[in-house]
Amino acid sequence: MNSKAINPALLPQIIKTEPDLISFLKEGDLVETRILTKAPKAVYFDLNKFGTGIVYGNELMNSRDILKNLAEGETISAKVISSDNEEGFIELSLAGAYKQKEWQVLKETMENDEILSVKISGANTGGLTTEISGIKAFLPVSQLSNKNYPRVESNNRQDIVKELGKMVGQELKVKIIDLNSRTNKLILSEKEAAEEDTKKLLANYKVGDMVDAIVSGVTNFGVFVRFIDQPAIEGMIHISELDWRIIDHPKEVVKIDETIKAKIVEIKDSQVFLSLKSLKSDPWQGIEEKLKKGEEISGVVYKCNPIGALINLNNGLQGLIHVSEFGSTEEMKKQLEINKEYQFVIDAVKPEEKRIILKIAKK
């Protein structure tokens, strides 16, 4: 039956009962085709009821590696890029079909939660680059495992790129966590690929356990430590869990390769967080009995900021002398030298806020 001979009144019924008789190809469709003729400037394909397909121009150039091993009469998948050109042919793309199939494979890989092995080809401030089946992929810094997370002491971009560059050429186990074929977005995670094994190992530990660990990395926001009895586990000690006093950088408390004892404070999926602070006596307990308003006390200037100066006192405590005591930040810096000891008077002790307010002792 030819669609031109169809009675319009019968069209709805035909579409319902015999949809194959009324079907069209549209842009983006994948079709199975058979090679009719291979000419120097074009290749023609049999699309059965849909007519004749053609690959030519840039699409022919892009498909030359695919076509060189195919003979007339063989079948191959193609992608429709135009359903009807000026000469009546359906324009096809073989390379586009191959890529679309690869995207489908990648989607299934992501849905099945499979682990892939990729070779890193480049690095930038955001992370690492690679390819899977000719499709560019990106591995963000945030999705690196603890083992490969860049251990730099600052947020300097050049330092981060330099550290990431050490992984170019290496093979990493990853999972696909996001993709979009239309925008060519393919996002990977090394962290998720490593999570399964780490989860099993962490099942042997619980919150409150004390562990011996080696400092494996120091960053501006915290410390990475590797368990001595299970080196495959690497945990994090946030800067706020290193000491009761405020510190500018973790290197003030620990150093690389130092052996420490830490307490597990949280296990979240494949991540484990620890604390050094919780193993130290809380200097704020009974603070009102130890320090009284009006009492004179010695302290070392730790740092100055727009609010005032932080003063390191005995027993791991810190006090604050407000900038208003000096009139200006500039004047405060003139009167208080960093790392120098001075005498102060306790103006207020606020244990609920963990604050000790100081004034300069009169000479």
C-alpha positions in Angstrom: 0.0 0.0 0.0 1.3 3.5 -0.9 0.7 6.3 1.6 -0.4 8.6 -1.3 -3.4 6.3 -2.0 -4.6 6.3 1.5 -8.1 7.7 2.1 -7.6 10.5 4.6 -10.7 9.4 6.4 -9.1 6.0 7.1 -5.7 7.5 8.2 -6.4 7.4 12.0 -7.5 3.8 11.9 -4.5 2.8 9.8 -2.1 4.5 12.1 -3.7 2.6 15.0 -3.8 -0.8 13.4 -0.8 -0.7 11.0 1.7 1.9 12.3 4.6 0.6 10.2 2.7 1.7 7.0 2.8 5.3 8.2 6.2 6.0 9.6 8.9 8.6 9.0 12.5 9.2 9.9 13.4 12.3 11.9 16.7 14.0 12.7 18.6 12.1 15.4 17.1 8.7 14.7 19.4 5.7 14.6 18.7 3.3 11.7 20.1 0.0 10.4 21.3 0.5 6.8 22.8 -1.6 4.0 25.6 -0.2 1.8 24.4 0.1 -1.8 27.3 1.9 -3.6 30.7 3.4 -2.5 31.6 6.2 -4.8 34.6 8.6 -4.4 32.5 11.5 -3.2 29.5 9.7 -1.6 28.3 6.4 -0.2 24.7 5.4 -0.7 22.6 3.3 1.7 19.4 1.2 1.4 16.9 2.3 4.1 14.2 0.0 2.9 10.7 1.7 3.0 12.3 5.0 4.0 14.2 5.4 0.7 17.9 5.9 0.1 20.4 7.4 2.4 23.6 9.2 1.6 26.9 10.0 3.4 29.0 12.8 1.8 31.0 15.9 2.4 32.4 16.3 6.0 30.4 13.3 7.1 32.2 11.2 4.5 35.6 12.5 5.8 34.6 11.8 9.4 33.5 8.2 8.5 36.4 7.2 6.3 38.0 4.9 9.1 34.6 3.3 9.6 33.9 2.7 5.9 37.4 1.4 4.8 36.7 -2.0 6.3 33.1 -2.3 5.0 32.0 -3.6 1.6 28.9 -3.1 -0.5 26.0 -5.1 0.9 27.2 -4.9 4.5 25.0 -3.4 7.2 25.8 -0.7 9.6 24.1 1.7 12.0 23.6 5.3 10.9 22.2 8.5 12.4 19.8 10.7 10.5 21.0 14.3 10.2 18.5 15.4 7.5 15.3 13.5 6.6 15.0 14.9 3.1 17.7 16.9 1.2 17.4 18.8 -2.1 18.0 15.6 -4.1 15.6 13.5 -2.2 18.1 11.5 -0.2 18.2 11.1 3.6 21.5 12.5 4.9 23.2 10.1 7.3 26.2 10.2 9.7 28.1 7.1 10.5 30.4 8.7 13.0 27.4 10.3 14.7 25.8 6.9 15.1 28.9 5.4 16.5 29.2 8.2 19.1 25.5 8.0 20.0 25.9 4.3 20.6 28.9 4.9 22.8 26.9 7.4 24.8 24.2 4.8 25.3 26.9 2.3 26.4 28.2 4.9 28.9 24.7 5.5 30.2 24.2 1.8 30.8 27.6 1.7 32.5 26.6 4.5 34.9 23.2 2.9 35.6 24.9 -0.4 36.4 27.3 1.3 38.7 30.3 -0.3 36.9 33.9 0.6 37.6 36.1 1.7 34.6 39.8 2.1 34.2 40.9 5.3 32.5 44.3 6.8 31.7 44.7 10.5 32.7 45.6 12.7 29.8 45.6 16.2 31.3 45.2 18.4 34.4 43.8 21.9 35.2 42.7 23.8 38.3 39.4 22.0 38.4 40.6 18.5 38.0 41.8 15.8 35.6 40.9 15.1 31.9 40.7 11.7 30.1 38.8 9.9 27.3 36.4 7.0 27.2 35.8 5.5 23.8 36.9 8.7 22.2 34.6 10.8 24.4 36.2 13.4 26.6 35.6 13.0 30.3 36.3 15.1 33.4 37.3 14.1 36.9 36.8 17.0 39.3 39.2 17.5 42.2 36.3 17.0 44.6 35.8 13.5 43.2 39.4 12.3 43.7 40.0 9.6 46.3 41.8 10.7 49.5 44.9 9.0 48.2 45.1 11.2 45.1 43.6 14.4 46.5 46.2 17.2 46.0 48.0 17.8 49.2 49.0 21.5 49.0 49.3 23.9 51.9 47.6 26.8 50.1 44.9 27.5 47.6 47.4 28.6 45.0 46.1 27.4 41.7 49.5 26.8 40.2 50.4 24.6 43.2 47.2 22.6 42.7 47.8 22.1 38.9 51.4 21.1 39.6 50.2 18.4 42.1 47.5 17.2 39.8 49.9 17.1 36.8 51.8 14.3 38.6 48.9 12.0 37.8 49.0 12.5 34.0 49.7 9.2 32.4 48.5 7.2 35.4 45.5 4.8 35.2 42.7 5.3 37.7 39.6 3.3 38.6 36.5 5.5 38.2 32.7 5.5 38.1 30.5 7.6 35.8 28.4 9.9 38.0 26.9 12.3 35.4 26.5 12.5 31.6 24.7 14.4 29.0 25.3 13.6 25.3 23.8 16.8 24.1 26.3 19.0 26.0 29.1 16.4 25.7 29.3 16.2 29.5 30.9 13.1 31.0 31.8 13.4 34.7 33.8 10.8 36.6 34.5 10.0 40.2 37.5 8.1 41.6 36.2 8.6 45.1 33.0 6.6 44.4 35.0 3.8 42.8 37.1 3.4 45.9 34.1 3.7 48.3 33.0 0.1 48.2 36.2 -1.4 49.5 36.6 1.3 52.1 33.1 0.8 53.4 33.9 -2.9 54.0 37.1 -2.0 55.9 35.4 0.7 58.0 32.8 -1.9 59.2 35.6 -3.0 61.6 35.6 0.4 63.3 33.1 2.5 65.3 32.8 6.1 66.5 34.8 6.5 69.7 37.6 4.1 68.7 41.2 5.3 69.2 43.5 4.6 66.3 47.2 5.0 65.6 47.8 6.8 62.4 50.5 8.4 60.2 50.0 12.0 58.9 49.9 11.5 55.1 48.9 15.0 54.0 48.5 18.5 55.3 46.3 21.1 53.7 45.0 24.5 54.8 41.7 23.0 55.9 42.9 19.9 57.7 45.0 16.8 57.9 44.9 13.4 56.1 45.9 10.4 58.2 46.4 6.8 57.2 45.5 4.1 59.7 48.6 2.1 60.7 46.8 -1.2 61.2 44.9 -0.7 57.9 46.8 1.6 55.5 44.0 1.3 52.9 41.9 3.6 55.1 42.7 7.3 55.1 40.8 9.6 57.3 40.5 13.4 57.7 41.0 15.5 60.8 39.5 19.0 60.2 41.5 22.0 61.3 38.8 22.6 64.0 39.5 19.2 65.5 43.2 19.6 65.9 43.3 21.8 68.9 41.0 23.7 71.3 42.6 27.0 70.4 42.1 28.6 67.0 45.0 28.0 64.6 45.9 29.4 61.2 47.3 26.2 59.7 47.4 22.5 60.6 51.2 22.5 60.3 51.3 24.3 63.6 50.1 21.1 65.2 51.3 18.2 63.1 53.8 17.4 60.3 54.0 14.9 57.4 54.9 11.3 58.4 54.3 12.0 62.1 52.7 9.2 64.0 49.7 10.3 66.1 46.9 8.8 68.1 43.4 10.1 67.1 39.8 9.4 68.0 37.1 8.5 65.4 34.3 11.0 65.7 32.3 10.2 62.6 32.0 7.4 60.0 29.9 8.5 57.0 29.6 6.0 54.1 33.2 5.5 53.0 34.6 8.5 54.9 36.0 8.6 58.4 36.6 11.7 60.4 38.9 11.9 63.4 39.9 14.3 66.2 43.0 15.1 68.1 41.3 17.7 70.2 39.0 15.2 71.8 42.0 13.4 73.3 43.1 16.5 75.0 41.6 17.9 78.2 38.9 20.5 77.6 40.5 23.7 78.9 37.1 25.3 79.2 35.9 22.8 81.9 35.8 24.6 85.3 37.2 27.8 83.6 35.3 30.1 86.0 37.2 28.5 88.9 40.5 28.9 87.2 40.2 32.4 85.9 38.6 35.4 87.6 37.7 38.8 86.4 40.3 41.4 87.3 43.1 38.8 87.6 46.4 39.6 85.8 47.6 37.0 83.4 50.5 36.6 80.9 49.9 35.7 77.3 51.6 35.6 73.9 50.2 37.5 70.9 49.1 34.9 68.3 47.5 37.0 65.6 45.9 40.4 64.9 42.7 40.9 62.9 40.1 43.7 62.4 38.3 42.6 65.5 41.2 42.5 67.8 44.2 40.4 68.9 44.1 36.7 69.8 46.3 35.9 72.8 47.6 32.4 73.6 47.3 31.8 77.3 48.4 28.8 79.4 46.6 25.4 79.2 45.5 25.7 75.6 43.3 28.7 76.1 43.0 31.9 74.0 41.8 35.3 74.9 40.7 38.3 72.9 41.7 41.9 73.4 39.3 44.1 71.3 40.7 46.6 68.8 38.7 49.3 70.6 41.2 49.1 73.4 43.7 50.7 71.0 41.5 53.0 68.9 42.5 51.4 65.6 44.0 48.3 64.0 47.2 50.2 63.2 47.7 51.3 66.7 47.0 47.8 68.0 49.7 46.4 65.8 52.1 49.1 67.0 51.5 48.1 70.7 51.3 44.3 70.3 54.1 42.4 68.5 53.3 38.9 67.2 54.8 36.1 69.3 55.8 38.5 72.1 54.6 38.0 75.7 52.6 40.7 77.5 50.7 41.1 80.7 46.9 41.3 80.5 44.0 41.7 82.8 40.9 39.5 82.5 37.9 41.6 81.8 35.3 38.8 81.3 35.1 35.0 81.2 32.3 33.6 79.0 32.4 29.8 79.1 29.2 29.4 77.1 30.7 31.4 74.3 34.2 30.0 74.9 35.5 33.5 75.1 38.0 35.3 77.5 38.0 39.1 77.1 41.3 40.8 78.0 42.6 44.3 78.5 46.2 45.5 78.6 47.6 45.5 82.1 48.6 48.9 83.4 52.3 49.3 83.9 
